[in-house]
Amino acid sequence: MSAELYQKLLVDHGKRPRNFGPLPSADRSAEGNNPLCGDELTMRLKLSGGRIGQIAFEGAGCAVCIASASLLTLAVTGLLPDQASRVAAEVAALVDGREVDEARLGDLMALSGVARYPARRKCALLAWRALEAALAGSAAPVTTE
């Protein structure tokens, strides 16, 4: 995929986020905030058969934060928690500018441009940190600071 297509995908998810809204049946959730940018979100998920059966998020944030959360919900639905954690680690490597398996990340490669903007890395990773906290059953809010 070209850098231009990645950019379009990121803009689309920022403007029309997928799985945005409440998830009343959630059995795991975590709140997160990024004080530097003002991003705040709550990630909710429902495990089904040990896998992430449903996932949604609510909140407000910059386009990078919202797009990342939207892409996250599509990428981890159906995964086992340890698989989702591995994807989260790969996304962290991606936004840090490290080498990743592009084929395995698929549409998440849209976040690759974030590596050029260090201040935006926290925006891109907030949803992923909230996912990790929700999977761990942590009650403490996560922050990028």
Secondary structure as the mmCIF struct_conf table of DSSP 4:
data_model
#
loop_
_struct_conf.conf_type_id
_struct_conf.id
_struct_conf.beg_label_comp_id
_struct_conf.beg_label_asym_id
_struct_conf.beg_label_seq_id
_struct_conf.end_label_comp_id
_struct_conf.end_label_asym_id
_struct_conf.end_label_seq_id
HELX_RH_AL_P HELX_RH_AL_P1 ALA A 3 LYS A 15
BEND BEND1 ARG A 16 ARG A 16
TURN_TY1_P TURN_TY1_P1 ARG A 18 ASN A 19
STRN STRN1 PHE A 20 PHE A 20
BEND BEND2 GLY A 21 GLY A 21
TURN_TY1_P TURN_TY1_P2 PRO A 24 SER A 25
BEND BEND3 ASP A 27 ASP A 27
STRN STRN2 ARG A 28 ASN A 34
TURN_TY1_P TURN_TY1_P3 PRO A 35 GLY A 38
STRN STRN3 ASP A 39 SER A 48
TURN_TY1_P TURN_TY1_P4 GLY A 49 GLY A 50
STRN STRN4 ARG A 51 ALA A 60
HELX_RH_AL_P HELX_RH_AL_P2 ALA A 63 VAL A 76
TURN_TY1_P TURN_TY1_P5 THR A 77 GLY A 78
HELX_RH_AL_P HELX_RH_AL_P3 PRO A 81 VAL A 95
TURN_TY1_P TURN_TY1_P6 ASP A 96 GLY A 97
HELX_RH_AL_P HELX_RH_AL_P4 GLU A 102 LEU A 105
HELX_RH_3T_P HELX_RH_3T_P1 GLY A 106 ARG A 116
HELX_RH_AL_P HELX_RH_AL_P5 PRO A 118 ALA A 136
TURN_TY1_P TURN_TY1_P7 GLY A 137 GLY A 137
BEND BEND4 ALA A 140 ALA A 140
HELX_LH_PP_P HELX_LH_PP_P1 PRO A 141 PRO A 141
STRN STRN5 VAL A 142 THR A 143
#
